[in-house]
Amino acid sequence: MQNKEKLLFFMLIGVVTLWGLNVVMVKYLATFPPLYVAAIRMTVAGVCLAPIIYK
């Protein structure tokens, strides 16, 4: 495989993994207040998207 195909493959694996972890995290985070969970989600999303925006 070429480098771009490998990158695409690993990105797809990452998306499927995060999607699968979503079910587990919803069960775990259901014990916290919704505003706390929303604040964590927005912070993580901001940290993950900041390098893309910077580039």
N, C-alpha and C positions, 0 to 999 in steps of 0.2 A: 504494500500500500504506500501511497505517497503521503507526504507530511500533512497535506490538507485533509485527506481522507482519514488519517489517524486522528487529527484534531476533531473532525466531525464525529467520528465514532466515540471518542471520549466525552464529547459534549452531550451526545445522546445518552450515554451511560449515566452521566451526571444528572441529567434531567429525570430519567427514570428512577434513579436512586432518591432524588429529592422528592419526587412525586410519591414514591412508596413510603418515605419517612413521614410524609404529611399526615397519613392516617395514624401513625404511632404518636406523633407530636400532638395531634388534636386530642387524643385520649389523655395524654399527660398534662397538657396545658388547660384542660377543662376545669382544673381545680383553681386556676388563677382568675382574677377579675378580667373582664373583657378589655378594659382600657389598658391594663398592664400588658396583655398579650399584643394588642394593637401597637403599643409603643415599641415593644421588642421587634415586631415584624417590620415596622417602618425603619427602625435603626439598622437592622440587618439588610434590608433592601437598599438603604442609602449607602451603606458601606460597600455592598456588592456592585452597585451601579456607578459609584463615584469614579473608579478607574475608566469605565467606558465613556463617561461624560468628559473626563479630563483629556482622554485621547482624542 
